Amino acid sequence: MDLKSLGRVLIFPVQMIYLIVKASVCSLFPSRRKELRKELVLITGGGRGIGRHLALEFAKQGAKKVILWGRTEKCLKDTAEEIRLSGTECHYFLCDVANREEVYKQAKVLREKVGDVTILVNNAAVVHGKSLMDSDDDALLKSQHINTMGQFWTTKAFLPRMLELRHGRVVCINSILSQSPIPGAMDYCTSKASSLAFMESLTLGLLDCPGVGCTTVLPFHTNTEMFQGMKVRFPQLFPPLNPEMVAQRTVEAVRTDKAYVYLPWTMHALVILKSFMPQVALEEIHRFSGTYTCMNTFKGRT
């Protein structure tokens, strides 16, 4: 090993300590928030659930334009009208992100009619809510397309222009289930784990791309119709998240260039426990908390 390489090896631990201390200190103080008045925000699955609240929150925080993609026109229309009443320009387009050709077609139409997307929010998702043996193959495939491949296609459609402009952000509304799967939602957990790996890779890949970055949000069970009927053993200890709060924290993370957001913050502990606890102990945690059987009463939207 030459002297230069040896010097780097010796300095590296010092750099790590400095960065950890710096991040810890900075977390104690409010971060400077970017303005959104020049941003054109596209939200997939923007007609209802978390997507609707995201659209309203981006508009509230001053986004220049909000665009909604989804599969149900009535939901898109109602949300768009609500946003327009608040004074923010809003457009909606019918688009199924599970259809690659449709994504590229609508991306072209959007650019021509509205402009360049500078904040892409990949929010659209589905959960099948059945065991592997009871699942229909087509339903499993569709969930993979929406939860994973749709994110690939939308990012491919809009990221190149962000790189040209040297300005933009790719946002993913993921799930803590991508890191702590549960029975009864195998398709959702698998596709969300794939989505997380995609975002982790993309986040690192954009390190040397000035002005362009990523935000990944990993919420616990959120109180929307998607997971209606899902029950944990101690709802007072593990209450479902409010979708308005998830939207607020997401927009805040975008405005402060935060890469990863765990909601609530206690989900950090779950990830840490998984890194060193034996499997038998993790299984007992699932049984104790009720996550082992929480999908038995599932009747949400698929």
Disulfide bonds with the S-S distance in Angstrom:
none
